[in-house]
Amino acid sequence: MTPLVTVAVLLAAVTHASWNAIAHKITDKLVGFTLISGGGALIGFAALPFVPVPHPDAWPYLIASVVIHLLYYVLLMTSFKLGDFGQAYPLARGSAPLVVTVLAAVFAHEVPNGWAAAGILLSCAGLTGVALWGLRGSRPHWAAIGAALATGLSIAAYTVVDGLGVRASGSSLGYIAWLMAVQGVVLPAYAIWRWRGQTVPLLRPYAGLGLLGAMLSVAAYGGVLWAQTKAELAPIAALRESSIIVGAAIGAVFFKERFGTPRMVAAGLLVVGIGLMLRTG
């Protein structure tokens, strides 16, 4: 976890929270995710002539990632429909890093050292604090909570799959371009079939916002994939989920959701955790 990798992942966290906020803002979730997914496909196809084709060893990971990402989109749309942004987003993102740590140890043989493990645990404690703060003071909506936690499991799954895939690909740019191009056409194709000729009128009012979300989405995940070729998966997953703090701030400012002192404390724990993950000796 060099300073350059850390900055790249933190920037990815900000852009990730931003595109999720855009997806939440668009009332019709299928419209929002169709624009974001389809815009990502356009960016991916535009980049294909200029990037290497992933090594054959990477394609099983890439195809598996496409399937998991589609499941992730369905679960994320469901959690956004059922719960507040400030609740669904922290639960979905905060439940992933510890699962990634276990999966990375099993499949990538990456067992964090003492400092990194302490940093991951402390960061996850902060992230969990944000998620729990989003639940307090109201009757739990168990369907929304279940959808958000299932989203978190899908995040952990594609994080490890893509971490292994991008390392096998020989090119992070090639991998992200092909991933966006392949996965990005499925959801728009389903939407076009479902809307039966009403596609353009439904998409037009949100086209600019959705395409902005697409650019932020590609930038966010591209930065993470590059980082995964430079450092271990578990610390990157924990660091990336600092987007939860950004998401909580966005929820408070733009959606009038509560922030509060506990989230400030959680942010402090996250900062200390990042410092421990950067410690080398």
Residue pairs with C-beta under 8 A, 6 or more apart in sequence:
1 116
1 231
1 232
1 235
1 236
1 239
1 277
1 278
2 230
2 231
3 278
4 230
5 227
5 230
5 231
5 236
6 239
6 274
6 278
8 223
8 226
8 227
9 223
9 224
9 227
9 236
9 239
9 240
10 239
10 242
11 223
12 219
12 220
12 221
12 222
12 223
12 224
12 227
12 240
12 243
13 220
13 239
13 240
13 241
13 242
13 243
13 246
14 243
14 246
15 216
15 217
15 219
15 220
15 223
16 216
16 217
16 220
16 221
16 240
16 243
17 89
17 243
17 244
17 246
17 247
17 250
18 213
18 216
18 246
18 250
19 36
19 213
19 214
19 216
19 217
19 220
20 76
20 85
20 89
20 243
20 247
21 85
21 247
21 250
21 251
21 254
21 255
22 32
22 36
22 209
22 210
22 212
22 213
22 216
23 29
23 32
23 33
23 36
23 76
23 80
23 213
24 32
24 80
24 85
24 89
24 255
25 32
25 209
25 254
26 32
26 35
26 206
26 209
26 210
28 202
29 77
29 80
29 81
30 77
30 191
30 194
31 191
31 202
31 203
31 206
31 210
32 206
32 210
32 213
33 73
33 76
33 77
33 187
34 187
34 188
34 191
34 203
34 210
35 203
35 206
35 207
35 209
35 210
35 211
35 213
35 214
36 210
36 213
36 214
36 217
37 73
37 183
37 184
37 186
37 187
37 188
37 214
38 184
38 185
38 187
38 188
38 210
38 214
39 184
39 210
39 211
39 213
39 214
39 215
39 217
40 180
40 183
40 184
40 214
40 217
40 218
41 180
41 181
41 183
41 184
41 185
41 188
42 184
42 214
43 177
43 180
43 214
43 215
43 218
44 176
44 177
44 178
44 179
44 180
44 181
44 182
44 184
44 218
45 181
47 173
47 177
48 177
48 178
48 181
51 171
51 173
51 174
51 177
52 170
52 171
52 173
52 174
53 174
53 178
54 62
54 165
54 168
54 169
54 170
54 171
54 174
54 175
54 178
55 168
55 169
55 170
57 168
57 169
58 165
58 166
58 168
58 169
58 170
58 175
60 165
61 161
61 162
61 164
61 165
61 168
62 165
62 169
62 175
62 178
62 179
62 182
63 182
64 161
64 165
65 158
65 161
65 162
65 165
65 179
65 183
66 179
66 182
66 183
66 186
68 154
68 157
68 158
68 161
69 158
69 179
69 183
70 183
70 186
70 187
71 154
72 151
72 154
72 155
72 158
73 187
75 92
75 147
75 150
75 151
75 154
76 92
76 151
78 147
79 88
79 91
79 92
79 144
79 147
79 148
79 151
80 88
82 88
82 141
82 143
82 144
82 147
83 91
83 141
83 144
83 145
83 147
83 148
84 134
84 251
84 255
84 257
85 247
85 250
85 251
85 255
85 257
86 134
86 247
86 248
86 251
86 252
86 255
86 257
86 258
87 131
87 134
87 135
87 144
87 148
88 144
88 147
88 148
88 151
89 244
89 247
89 248
89 251
90 127
90 130
90 131
90 133
90 134
90 244
90 247
90 248
91 131
91 134
91 135
91 145
91 148
91 149
91 151
91 152
92 148
92 149
92 151
92 152
92 155
93 127
93 152
93 155
93 241
93 243
93 244
93 247
94 124
94 127
94 128
94 130
94 131
94 152
94 241
94 244
95 131
95 148
95 149
95 152
95 153
95 155
95 156
96 152
96 153
96 155
96 156
96 159
96 237
96 241
97 120
97 123
97 124
97 127
97 156
97 234
97 237
97 238
97 241
98 120
98 124
99 152
99 153
99 156
100 156
100 159
100 160
100 233
100 234
100 237
100 238
101 112
101 117
101 120
101 234
101 237
101 238
103 156
103 157
103 159
103 160
104 110
104 160
104 163
104 232
104 233
104 234
104 237
105 111
105 234
107 160
107 164
108 160
108 163
108 164
108 232
108 233
110 232
110 233
110 234
112 120
112 232
112 234
112 235
115 276
115 277
115 279
115 280
116 232
116 234
116 235
116 276
116 277
118 273
118 276
119 235
119 238
119 272
119 273
119 274
119 275
119 276
119 277
119 278
119 279
120 234
120 235
120 238
120 273
120 277
121 273
122 269
122 270
122 272
122 273
122 276
123 238
123 239
123 241
123 242
123 269
123 270
123 273
123 274
123 277
124 238
124 273
125 266
125 269
125 273
126 265
126 266
126 267
126 268
126 269
126 270
126 273
127 238
127 241
127 244
127 266
127 270
129 262
129 263
129 265
129 266
129 269
130 244
130 245
130 248
130 262
130 263
130 266
130 267
131 244
133 258
133 260
133 262
133 263
133 266
134 248
134 257
135 145
156 237
159 233
159 237
160 233
162 175
162 179
162 225
162 228
163 228
163 233
163 236
165 175
166 172
166 175
166 176
166 225
166 228
166 229
167 228
167 229
169 175
172 222
172 225
172 226
172 228
172 229
173 222
175 225
176 218
176 221
176 222
176 225
180 218
191 199
192 199
195 202
203 210
224 236
224 240
227 236
228 236
235 277
238 273
238 277
239 274
239 277
242 270
242 274
245 263
245 266
245 267
245 270
248 257
248 259
248 263
249 259
251 257
251 259
252 258
252 259
